[in-house]
Amino acid sequence: MHINGEEKDLASPTALSELLTQLDYRAAFVAVELNGTIVKQADFGSTTITDADKLEIVSFVGGG
């Protein structure tokens, strides 16, 4: 699979919410595009990621 343009190995299909946790992302502070489609945060737990998928993960950063 590809995450933010980098090749990654995914051993088995995984819930998007689990994958975000494994990658140390806080789900409340990211936007995720899966194969060109934005995934709603409410769907992170029910969206399954496989080794064939392409993810783009964007973190929100505050400051001023």
N, C-alpha and C positions, 0 to 999 in steps of 0.2 A: 504494500500500500504506500501511498505518498501522503505525507503530512507536511504542509507548508513547503512543498517542493522537494522534500527529502524522502528517500526510499527508506521504509521501515518494514520490519517483519512483524506480522500479527499471527500468533500461533493458532488462534481460533476466533470465530465470530464473537464480538464483544459489544456490549451496550455502549453507546457513545458516552453516557455519563461515567461509566467505569473507566473508559479510555482516557477521558479528561482527567480523572483522579490519578490514574497511573502516570500521566504526563505532568502532574503538579499544576494543572489549571483549575481555577475556581469557576465552576459553571456559571455562577451569577455574573461574572465579569468577562465573558467571552461571547463572541459571535462565531458560528460555525457554518461553513459552506461544505456540503457533501455532494460531490459529483456535480457541482455547478448550481446547486439549490440550497438556499438558506434553510437551516433547521431551527425551528422555534425551540426556545429553552424548555418549554413544557414537554417537548418530544424527545429530549436528550435520553431519558431512561428507556423509552420504547423504540429508539432507533438503533438498529444493529449494524455494526461496522464489520466489513470483511476485508480480507487481504487484497481484494480487487478494487477497493475504493480509493478515492482521492479526497483528502480533507484540507481545508484551509481554516486555520484557527487564528482569530484576531483577539488580542487582549485589550481591554479598556484600561487606560491609565489616566488617573486624575493628577491634577497639578495646576499650578498657576503662577 
